[in-house]
Amino acid sequence: MTQDKPSPAKPVNNEYTAEDIQVLEGREAVRRRPGMYIGSTDQRGLHHLVYEITYNSIDEAMAGFCTNIWVTFCQDNTIRVDDNGRGIPVDIHPSTKLTAQETVMTVLHAGAKFGGHTYVVSGGLHGVGASVVNALSSWLTASVRRDGKLYQQEYKKGIPSGAVEVVGVSSNTGTTITFLPDKAIFGEVKCDFKTISEHLRELAYLNKGLEICIRDERNDEERTFYFEGGITGFVRHLNRNRVVRHRWPIYISGTVNGTIVEAALQYNDGFSESTFSFANCVNTVDGGTHLTGFRSALTRVLNDYARKNKMLKDDEPNLIGEDVREGLTAIISVKLAEPQFEGQTKGKLGNPETKSHVESAVGEGLALYFEEHPDDAKKIIEKCLLAAKGREAARKARDLIVKKGSLETGTLPGKLADCSEKEPAHCELYLVEGPSAGGSAKEGRNRRFQAILPLRGKILNVEKASLDKMLSHEEIRAIITALGTSIDDEFDLSKLRYHRVILMTDADVDGSHIRTLLLTFFFRHMAELINNRHLYIAQPPLYRIKSGKLQQWVYSDPEKEAVLAGLKDSKKVEVQRYKGLGEMSAEQLWDTTMNPETRTLLEVTVDDAAKADYIFHMLMGDEVPPRKAFIQAHAKSVKNLDI
């Protein structure tokens, strides 16, 4: 009988021998340390299971053997992923002496993605996807349609319940994986339909001609994605509510030394860059060599064309990367035989040769496009020249913040109440709305590790502001200086002075607006802060409920109703609604919102950068109709509305 929980520890003694060394292998290692394989055991980790199985089907599509993928969330929260690919082989593996199907489903680092014969390109490089999902599931069933037969094998927590058996006949081919994630690992095992849908939409864009259907039997929802235009449609989707500089996205494709390169780009009148990179259909959120190659080619070709056509004079400096990426929306996708990803979650591509491959393909394709479409080239370069002028205007403002040595000399904002602790990992900074709340926070905080930066009024909406205007804004300068990292291309996470940056605003409409403005700034100019899990939102209470000597702090309306229902027999109950942090004393603010022992912090994460890009632009940009439609669509789901 297999035991999933660790055995009781032996009494501690002073001896340290070979017996003290534990060797965790295969399934046991996965179940004991799931975060090493899927990143976390929260909902993101749960979604990662779905993605790992789906990527096996995507690999079949990239190899040219799969045209349809179906993902289904069943009523009991089981998950089914079905494809019409070739089906997992069922013959005996020469090394494991097991069927290939059982080998793939139970042995780590076993798969057809290492030799380069079955899959020239694949997303599941590490060969742990199916076996890890199996190990982290209460049960899993793998059904294979192949050679006119239907093969099936069942597993309990990664252990086969029996051999691979022929259970029927089949006139087609493909694989169906049905599994129930283990509640002992993940707690709640309910996947979010919208999050998975957006991810599958990306995969459909990246594989033109592939149809992906997602069904949710729990809520009777279904969506189908099929994009004949591929990543060109992806760019148009991202720019759908923006004013574009040229009507159609520029599409570039080519193969260099076996690496397939695709890029699509289109400029808009905004100030932010929205570039997303993919390697073998894996979203490389931290970029990598393919993104570097794309950016290098873009800057070089634009400068060459501008010089050649006298749009840049001989005595004028070249455009820099910052100039040519303002208002850019782009998708760069590469498919290569031996991708070198950083970590199992594959956030960054490291192949050094890919930079030159992408730079060559994009440079050649973009130069040819400009020669054939001079009007589009002119509009794009005019946009870049305006960005260069704005950059020059912002130089002096930027120097106040990022000039070498300014931070080392201790030039911090005067209103910053810093902490005494100097180790960033132990420090946290509260960005607090208003001087009144800032005063209470300063008085109530733990001065050893908590710093307070009060913000006056609403900060600038950076979605609609140029760089020079943003850097001339006093509150934004104070935030950048206090954090010490700089912004955009010069952002340096190693200089972050506080490893917890906490937004603390009032629980009313103005507070929500200020929080959204701050989130927009961080997403656009300090995204690595979010990606590396350093940004949080404080949760101040909405109500204080008193009944005699009993006092309770309540953080939501449903919680309030539950507390009041429990006090229905009490003679006198007082309910106080807190709209502002300044209404609380320093002691109350500490007890409810700042004390690490009792507070609630929400971690800011971005599971889908493309979706976040769209939402921030839609909420904070110039276009009113899509914002109105969004508000109307989500009005019924609003919580804590302040009227």
C-alpha positions in Angstrom: 0.0 0.0 0.0 1.4 3.4 -1.0 1.5 6.1 1.6 1.4 9.7 0.3 2.1 11.5 3.6 5.6 11.4 5.0 6.3 8.8 7.7 6.7 10.1 11.3 10.1 11.7 11.8 12.8 9.8 13.7 13.9 11.3 17.0 16.5 14.0 16.4 20.1 13.0 17.3 23.5 14.4 16.7 24.6 11.8 14.2 24.5 12.4 10.5 24.9 9.3 8.4 23.9 7.9 5.0 20.6 6.7 6.5 19.6 10.4 6.9 19.8 11.0 3.1 16.4 10.6 1.5 16.2 9.8 -2.2 12.9 10.8 -3.8 12.3 9.4 -7.2 9.6 9.6 -9.8 6.0 9.9 -8.5 7.1 10.3 -4.9 9.3 13.3 -5.7 6.5 15.0 -7.7 3.9 14.5 -4.9 6.3 15.7 -2.2 7.5 18.8 -4.1 4.8 19.6 -6.7 5.9 23.2 -6.9 9.2 22.2 -8.5 7.3 20.7 -11.4 4.2 23.0 -11.9 5.3 26.2 -10.2 2.7 26.2 -7.4 -0.3 24.3 -5.9 -2.8 27.2 -6.1 -5.1 27.7 -9.1 -2.2 28.6 -11.4 -0.7 25.2 -10.7 -4.0 23.6 -11.3 -4.3 25.3 -14.6 -0.8 24.2 -15.4 -2.0 20.6 -15.4 -4.5 21.4 -18.1 -1.8 23.2 -20.2 0.7 20.3 -19.9 -1.8 17.8 -21.3 -3.0 20.3 -23.9 0.6 20.9 -25.1 1.0 17.2 -25.9 -1.9 17.7 -28.4 -0.4 21.0 -29.6 2.8 19.1 -30.4 0.8 16.7 -32.6 -0.6 19.8 -34.3 2.8 21.4 -34.9 4.0 18.1 -36.3 1.1 18.2 -38.8 -1.0 15.2 -37.4 -3.7 17.0 -35.4 -6.4 19.4 -36.6 -8.8 19.4 -33.6 -8.4 19.6 -29.8 -11.3 19.5 -27.3 -10.9 20.5 -23.7 -13.9 19.8 -21.4 -14.6 20.6 -17.7 -17.1 18.0 -16.5 -19.8 18.5 -13.9 -17.7 16.8 -11.2 -14.7 19.0 -12.0 -12.8 16.3 -13.9 -10.9 17.5 -16.9 -10.9 15.8 -20.3 -8.4 16.7 -23.2 -9.1 15.0 -26.5 -7.3 15.3 -29.8 -7.4 13.6 -33.3 -3.6 13.1 -33.5 -1.8 9.8 -34.0 -2.4 8.5 -30.5 0.3 7.5 -28.0 2.1 4.3 -29.1 1.2 1.2 -27.3 4.0 -1.2 -28.2 6.6 -2.3 -25.7 9.4 0.2 -24.9 12.9 -1.4 -25.2 14.3 0.2 -22.0 11.3 0.2 -19.5 9.8 -3.1 -20.8 6.4 -1.4 -20.4 4.1 -0.2 -23.1 5.0 3.2 -24.5 1.7 4.5 -23.2 2.5 3.4 -19.6 6.0 4.7 -19.9 4.9 8.2 -21.0 2.2 8.3 -18.3 4.4 7.1 -15.4 8.1 7.7 -16.1 9.6 11.2 -15.7 11.5 12.5 -18.6 10.1 9.9 -20.9 8.7 11.1 -24.2 9.1 11.4 -28.0 10.5 15.0 -27.7 14.2 14.4 -27.1 15.4 12.6 -30.2 13.9 15.0 -32.8 12.6 12.1 -34.9 8.9 12.1 -33.9 8.6 15.8 -33.0 10.9 18.2 -34.8 9.5 21.0 -32.6 7.6 20.6 -29.3 6.5 22.6 -26.3 6.9 19.8 -23.7 10.7 19.7 -23.9 11.2 18.2 -20.4 9.1 15.1 -20.9 7.5 15.4 -17.5 4.1 16.8 -18.4 1.9 13.7 -18.6 3.6 11.8 -15.8 3.5 14.8 -13.5 -0.2 15.4 -14.2 -0.8 11.7 -13.5 1.1 11.8 -10.2 -0.9 14.9 -9.0 -4.3 13.4 -9.9 -6.6 11.4 -7.7 -7.2 9.3 -10.8 -6.5 9.5 -14.5 -7.6 7.5 -17.5 -5.6 7.5 -20.8 -7.5 6.3 -23.8 -5.7 5.8 -27.2 -7.3 5.3 -30.6 -4.8 3.7 -32.8 -4.5 0.8 -35.3 -8.2 0.4 -35.4 -8.4 -0.3 -31.7 -9.2 1.6 -28.5 -6.6 1.1 -25.8 -7.1 2.2 -22.2 -5.2 2.3 -18.9 -6.3 3.7 -15.5 -4.2 5.2 -12.7 -4.6 6.1 -9.1 -2.3 8.9 -8.0 0.1 8.0 -10.8 0.1 4.3 -10.1 -1.4 2.0 -12.8 -4.5 0.1 -11.7 -3.9 -2.5 -14.3 -2.2 -3.1 -17.7 -3.0 -1.3 -21.0 -6.0 -3.1 -22.4 -7.9 -3.2 -25.6 -11.4 -2.1 -24.7 -13.0 -1.6 -28.1 -12.5 -0.7 -31.7 -11.9 2.7 -33.3 -12.2 4.0 -36.9 -10.1 7.1 -36.1 -6.9 8.0 -34.2 -6.2 10.2 -31.3 -5.7 10.4 -27.5 -8.1 11.3 -24.7 -6.8 12.1 -21.2 -9.4 12.4 -18.4 -8.2 13.2 -14.9 -9.3 14.6 -11.5 -6.6 16.7 -9.8 -5.9 15.6 -6.3 -7.7 17.7 -3.6 -4.9 16.7 -1.2 -2.5 18.6 -3.3 -4.6 21.5 -4.6 -7.5 22.0 -2.2 -10.2 23.2 -4.5 -9.9 21.7 -7.9 -12.2 24.0 -9.9 -10.6 25.4 -13.0 -11.5 28.9 -14.3 -13.2 28.7 -17.7 -12.3 32.3 -18.8 -8.6 31.9 -17.9 -8.2 28.6 -19.7 -10.2 30.0 -22.7 -7.9 32.9 -23.2 -4.8 30.6 -23.1 -6.4 28.3 -25.7 -7.2 31.3 -27.8 -3.5 32.1 -27.9 -2.7 28.6 -28.9 -5.2 28.7 -31.8 -3.7 32.0 -33.0 -0.2 30.5 -32.9 -1.3 27.4 -34.9 -3.4 28.7 -37.9 -5.8 26.1 -39.1 -6.0 24.3 -35.8 -9.5 24.3 -34.2 -9.6 24.2 -30.4 -12.9 23.8 -28.6 -13.4 24.3 -24.8 -16.6 23.2 -23.1 -17.7 23.8 -19.5 -20.5 21.4 -18.6 -20.7 23.0 -15.2 -22.0 26.3 -16.5 -23.2 25.2 -20.0 -20.5 27.3 -21.8 -18.6 26.6 -24.9 -16.1 28.4 -27.1 -14.4 27.4 -30.3 -11.2 29.1 -31.7 -10.0 28.8 -35.3 -7.9 31.5 -36.9 -6.9 31.1 -40.5 -4.8 34.3 -40.3 -2.7 33.1 -37.3 -0.7 35.7 -35.4 -1.8 38.5 -37.8 -5.3 38.0 -36.3 -3.7 38.0 -32.9 -2.3 41.4 -33.4 -5.6 42.7 -34.8 -7.3 41.3 -31.8 -5.0 43.1 -29.4 -5.4 46.4 -31.3 -9.1 46.1 -31.8 -9.9 49.1 -29.6 -6.9 51.2 -30.5 -6.3 53.8 -33.2 -3.7 52.2 -35.5 -1.1 54.0 -37.7 -1.4 51.6 -40.6 -4.4 49.5 -41.5 -3.0 46.0 -41.7 -0.5 44.3 -39.5 2.9 43.5 -41.1 3.4 39.7 -41.3 6.9 38.2 -41.6 7.8 34.5 -41.8 10.9 32.6 -42.7 13.0 29.6 -41.8 16.7 30.0 -40.8 18.8 27.0 -40.1 15.8 24.9 -39.2 14.2 27.6 -37.0 10.7 28.7 -38.1 10.3 32.4 -37.4 6.9 34.2 -37.5 6.3 37.9 -36.6 3.4 40.2 -36.9 3.4 43.9 -35.8 1.2 47.0 -36.0 1.7 50.5 -34.6 -1.0 52.4 -32.7 -1.3 55.9 -31.4 -0.6 54.8 -27.8 2.5 55.2 -25.7 2.9 51.6 -24.4 4.5 48.6 -26.0 2.5 45.3 -26.2 4.9 42.7 -27.5 4.4 39.0 -26.7 6.9 36.3 -27.5 6.4 32.5 -27.9 8.7 29.6 -28.4 7.1 26.3 -29.7 3.8 27.8 -28.7 4.9 28.4 -25.1 4.4 31.9 -23.8 7.8 33.1 -22.8 6.6 35.8 -20.4 10.2 36.8 -19.6 11.3 37.0 -23.2 14.6 35.6 -24.3 16.9 35.5 -27.3 14.1 35.4 -29.8 12.7 38.7 -28.5 16.1 40.2 -28.4 16.6 39.3 -32.0 13.3 40.8 -33.0 13.9 44.1 -31.3 17.4 44.4 -32.8 16.1 43.8 -36.3 13.3 46.3 -35.8 15.6 49.1 -34.6 18.2 48.4 -37.3 15.7 48.3 -40.2 13.8 51.4 -39.2 17.1 53.4 -38.8 18.4 52.1 -42.2 15.1 53.1 -43.9 14.9 56.5 -42.2 18.5 57.3 -43.2 18.1 56.1 -46.8 15.0 58.1 -47.3 16.3 61.3 -45.5 13.8 61.1 -42.7 16.8 61.1 -40.4 19.4 63.7 -41.2 23.1 63.0 -41.2 23.7 65.0 -38.0 20.8 63.5 -36.1 21.3 60.5 -33.8 19.8 57.1 -34.6 16.4 56.0 -33.2 16.9 53.7 -30.2 14.9 50.8 -29.1 12.7 52.9 -26.8 11.7 55.1 -29.7 10.7 52.3 -32.1 8.7 50.3 -29.6 6.4 53.2 -28.4 2.9 52.2 -29.6 4.0 48.9 -30.9 1.8 45.8 -30.8 3.7 42.7 -31.9 3.8 38.9 -31.7 7.0 37.0 -32.2 6.8 33.2 -32.5 9.6 30.7 -33.1 9.5 27.0 -33.5 12.9 25.2 -33.0 14.2 21.7 -32.5 16.0 22.0 -29.2 14.6 24.9 -27.1 16.5 25.8 -24.0 13.9 27.1 -21.5 14.7 28.4 -18.1 12.8 26.3 -15.6 10.0 23.8 -15.9 7.5 26.6 -16.4 9.5 27.8 -19.4 9.4 31.6 -18.9 12.4 32.5 -20.9 14.2 31.2 -24.1 17.9 30.9 -23.8 19.1 29.5 -27.2 21.9 31.9 -28.2 21.7 31.0 -31.9 18.0 32.0 -32.0 18.8 35.7 -31.7 20.6 35.7 -35.1 18.0 33.5 -36.7 15.2 35.8 -35.7 17.2 39.0 -36.5 18.0 37.7 -40.0 14.4 36.6 -40.8 12.7 39.7 -39.4 15.3 42.1 -40.8 15.0 40.7 -44.3 11.2 40.5 -44.2 10.7 44.0 -42.7 13.1 45.7 -45.1 11.2 44.1 -48.1 7.8 45.2 -46.7 9.0 48.8 -46.3 10.2 48.9 -49.9 6.9 47.6 -51.1 4.7 49.7 -48.7 6.4 53.2 -48.4 3.3 54.9 -47.0 3.2 52.5 -44.1 6.9 52.9 -43.5 6.5 56.7 -43.4 3.7 56.5 -40.9 5.7 54.2 -38.6 8.9 56.3 -38.7 6.9 59.5 -38.1 5.6 57.8 -35.0 9.1 56.8 -33.9 10.5 60.3 -34.5 7.8 61.7 -32.3 8.7 59.2 -29.6 12.4 60.2 -29.9 11.4 63.9 -29.3 9.4 62.9 -26.3 12.3 60.9 -25.0 14.7 63.8 -25.3 12.2 66.0 -23.5 12.0 63.4 -20.7 15.8 63.0 -20.3 16.2 65.7 -17.7 13.2 64.3 -15.7 14.6 60.8 -16.0 18.1 61.9 -14.9 16.6 63.0 -11.5 15.6 59.4 -10.9 18.0 57.1 -12.7 21.2 59.2 -12.8 24.1 57.0 -11.6 24.8 57.5 -7.9 21.6 59.4 -7.1 20.1 56.5 -5.1 23.4 55.5 -3.5 23.7 59.0 -1.9 20.3 58.5 -0.2 18.3 61.0 -2.2 14.9 59.5 -1.3 11.6 61.2 -1.3 11.2 63.5 1.7 7.8 62.2 2.6 9.0 58.6 2.7 9.0 57.1 6.2 11.7 54.5 5.7 12.2 51.4 7.8 15.4 50.6 9.8 15.9 47.1 8.2 18.3 47.2 5.3 17.8 43.7 3.9 15.2 44.1 1.0 13.9 40.6 1.5 12.6 41.6 5.0 11.3 45.0 4.0 7.9 46.2 2.8 6.7 49.5 1.4 3.1 50.7 1.8 1.9 53.1 -0.9 -0.9 54.8 1.0 -3.7 57.0 -0.3 -3.8 60.4 1.2 -1.9 62.2 4.0 -4.5 61.3 6.7 -4.2 57.6 6.2 -0.4 58.0 5.6 -0.2 59.6 9.1 -2.1 56.7 10.7 0.1 54.2 8.8 3.3 55.9 9.9 2.2 55.9 13.5 0.8 52.4 13.6 3.5 50.5 11.5 6.3 48.4 12.7 9.2 50.8 12.0 11.7 48.0 11.8 10.5 46.5 8.5 7.6 48.6 7.2 8.1 51.8 5.2 5.3 54.2 4.3 5.0 56.5 1.2 1.8 58.6 1.3 0.5 59.6 -2.1 -1.3 62.9 -2.6 -4.4 62.6 -4.8 -4.8 60.4 -7.9 -1.6 59.7 -9.8 -1.2 60.3 -13.5 -3.0 57.8 -15.9 0.2 56.6 -17.7 -1.9 54.8 -20.3 -2.6 58.2 -21.9 0.7 60.0 -21.0 4.0 60.3 -22.8 7.2 59.4 -21.0 8.2 63.0 -20.3 4.8 63.9 -18.9 4.9 60.7 -16.7 8.4 61.5 -15.3 7.5 65.0 -14.5 4.7 63.8 -12.2 5.8 64.2 -8.6 4.1 61.1 -7.1 5.4 58.8 -9.8 8.9 60.1 -9.4 8.6 59.5 -5.7 7.5 55.8 -6.2 10.3 55.1 -8.7 12.9 56.7 -6.4 11.7 54.9 -3.3 11.8 51.5 -5.0 15.2 52.1 -6.5 14.8 50.0 -9.6 14.3 52.5 -12.4 11.7 51.7 -15.1 11.2 50.1 -18.6 14.5 49.0 -20.2 16.6 50.3 -17.3 14.5 48.4 -14.7 16.9 46.5 -12.4 15.2 44.1 -10.0 18.4 43.6 -8.0 18.1 47.2 -6.8 14.6 46.7 -5.4 14.6 48.1 -1.8 11.5 46.4 -0.6 10.4 42.9 -1.6 6.8 43.6 -0.7 5.2 46.6 -2.3 1.7 47.0 -0.9 -1.0 49.2 -2.3 -3.3 50.5 0.5 -6.2 52.6 -0.7 -9.7 53.4 0.7 -12.5 51.0 0.2 -14.6 53.4 -2.0 -14.8 54.4 -5.7 -11.9 56.9 -5.4 -9.7 54.3 -3.7 -10.5 51.7 -6.4 -9.6 54.3 -9.1 -6.3 55.1 -7.4 -5.5 51.4 -7.1 -6.2 50.9 -10.8 -4.0 53.9 -11.7 -1.2 52.4 -9.7 -1.6 48.9 -11.2 -1.6 50.4 -14.7 1.7 52.1 -13.9 3.3 49.0 -12.5 2.1 46.8 -15.4 3.3 49.2 -18.0 6.6 50.2 -16.6 7.6 47.7 -13.8 6.1 44.5 -15.1 9.0 42.4 -13.6 7.8 43.5 -10.1 4.6 41.7 -10.8 6.2 38.7 -12.6 8.5 38.1 -9.6 5.6 38.3 -7.1 6.6 41.5 -5.2 3.3 43.5 -5.6 0.4 43.2 -3.2 -2.9 44.8 -2.4 -3.9 45.4 1.3 -7.4 44.5 2.3 -8.8 47.0 4.9 -12.1 46.2 6.6 -15.3 47.5 5.3 -17.2 47.3 8.6 -16.8 47.3 12.3 -19.6 45.4 14.1 -20.0 45.9 17.8 -22.3 44.1 20.2 -21.6 44.9 23.8 -18.0 44.3 24.4 -17.7 42.1 21.3 -16.0 43.8 18.3 -15.5 42.2 14.9 -13.9 43.5 11.7 -15.7 42.5 8.5 -14.1 42.6 5.0 -17.1 41.9 2.7 -20.9 42.3 2.6 -21.6 38.6 2.7 -19.4 38.3 5.8 -21.3 41.2 7.3 -24.6 39.5 6.7 -23.3 36.3 8.2 -22.0 38.1 11.4 -25.3 40.0 11.8 -27.3 36.7 11.4 -25.3 35.3 14.3 -26.0 38.4 16.4 -29.8 38.5 15.7 -30.7 37.9 19.3 -28.4 40.6 20.6 -30.2 43.7 21.9 -27.9 46.4 20.5 -25.7 45.9 17.4 -23.6 48.8 16.0 -22.4 48.6 12.3 -19.9 51.2 11.2 -19.0 51.4 7.5 -15.3 52.4 6.8 -15.0 54.3 3.5 -11.6 55.7 4.3 -8.4 54.5 5.9 -8.2 57.8 7.7 -11.3 57.0 9.7 -9.3 54.3 11.6 -6.9 55.1 14.4 -3.3 54.0 14.1 -3.9 51.0 16.3 -7.0 49.9 14.3 -5.1 50.2 11.0 -2.3 48.1 12.4 -4.6 45.4 13.8 -6.8 45.1 10.7 -4.6 45.8 7.7 -0.8 46.0 8.6 -0.1 43.3 11.2 1.4 40.3 9.4 -0.3 38.0 11.9 -3.8 39.2 11.2 -3.9 41.1 7.8 -5.0 39.8 4.4 -2.9 40.6 1.4 -3.8 39.9 -2.2 -0.9 39.1 -4.4 -1.0 40.8 -7.8 -0.4 38.3 -10.6 -0.8 38.2 -14.4 -1.7 34.8 -15.8 -2.5 36.2 -19.2 -0.4 39.2 -20.2 -2.3 39.7 -23.5 -5.6 39.8 -21.7 -4.2 42.2 -19.0 -2.8 44.4 -21.8 -6.3 44.7 -23.4 -8.1 45.3 -20.1 -5.7 48.1 -19.0 -6.0 49.8 -22.3 -9.7 49.4 -22.4 -10.2 50.8 -18.9 -7.6 53.5 -19.0 -7.3 54.4 -22.7 -9.1 57.0 -24.8 -11.7 54.8 -26.4 -15.1 55.2 -24.6 -17.4 52.6 -26.3 -15.4 49.5 -25.3 -15.1 50.8 -21.7 -18.9 51.4 -21.6 -19.5 47.9 -23.0 -17.2 46.4 -20.3 -18.9 48.2 -17.5 -22.3 47.1 -18.7 -21.2 43.5 -19.1 -19.7 43.3 -15.6 -22.0 45.6 -13.6 -23.8 42.7 -11.9 -20.5 41.2 -10.7 -19.3 44.4 -9.0 -18.4 44.0 -5.3 -18.4 46.6 -2.5 -19.9 49.3 -4.7 -19.8 52.7 -3.0 -23.0 54.7 -3.9 
